[in-house]
Amino acid sequence: MRIAHLATLIAGLLLALPALGFEIEDQRLYQASPQRSVLRVISTADLDVFDPIIRAFQQANPGIAVDYTVTGTTEVMRAIQDDGAVFDLAISSAMDLQTKLVNDGFAQPYSGPANTLPNWAIWRDHLFAFTQEPAVLVVSDAFFAPHEAPRNRDELITLLRENPDRFQGRIGTYDVRTSGFGYLVATQDSRNSEAFWRLMEVMGRLDAKLYCCSGNMIRDVASGELAMAYNVLGSYAESQLQTTDGFRIVEMTDFVNVMLRTILIPANAENVADARVMVDFLTRLTARADLVAASGLPGIDSAALQENPSLRPIRFGPGLLVFLDQLKRQNFLRSWESSLVQE
């Protein structure tokens, strides 16, 4: 009878818990001893990328356990906005979705980063950039001899058009219908160059493969399954190069979209004090060359942007919300599917 009663009690408790609609890809609890608090983080950065940063943070701040949850860019939005899930920090590579969370009242202000970040890396004292990461072309060594890879989008379009048999089914890019980061860089591409839609049409005729994540594209390029992958997150590619052969990174000379990875403190955060400590730690990442090397995440660097005119940082502002308008999004996805999917 006691067992039956216990089972009924547990079932009742589970039913009482709110159902979470967002999908968790990975999760790890970094314990502290002795433990004085727990910092709950939801992030799009893979565990192997963020692990050295978390360990360094705990070394600098003993007693703070970190409960780190990995999910996709759209899932971060869903967790905070739709599910009301309780996290103390939200980290994402989708600047537009993070900006919308701030704009819609799902984040709280913090003035600390104003002392360490340039003005362009902060949005309304609610959203803070701590990395600048390019979207790049990744090419397979099995398909491209040294110096053979296209250097700009016009060269890429010409190469694909003139060699359909060589590249049929051998190109990868984001599925922008499900990837928040993929949607962000695709919309920015469309604003920067008319070549974007010509490139999508060519890739569509060659049966381009669609992916959720940069890591999967990099893996398939390195193995030779893909000849190339377009708009891959450069920081992940640089990190993979440390341990994986078989591919090269190409930064286009016409322009390179540079994403700012951002962090915010959700409005319903419970451990705000430690969240601010982590924000301060991350926004000083540039000063930690050891962590930049270990994680592959380049910190904010105004000088690097000035030295290379091809680098075009995606700027904060209302313009990021334009393609999140429901009608604008539907129209963009309709054009994208017509060009790339061609079903």
Beta strands, then each sheet from edge to edge (+ up, - down):
strand 1: 26-30
strand 2: 37-43
strand 3: 64-70
strand 4: 89-92
strand 5: 107-108
strand 6: 122-123
strand 7: 127-140
strand 8: 171-174
strand 9: 209-211
strand 10: 228-233
strand 11: 247-250
strand 12: 256-266
strand 13: 311-313
sheet 1: 1+ 3- 2- 4- 12+ 5-
sheet 2: 1+ 3- 2- 4- 12+ 7- 6+
sheet 3: 1+ 3- 2- 4- 12+ 13+
sheet 4: 1+ 3- 2- 4- 12+ 7- 10+ 8+ 9+
sheet 5: 1+ 3- 2- 4- 12+ 7- 11+
end
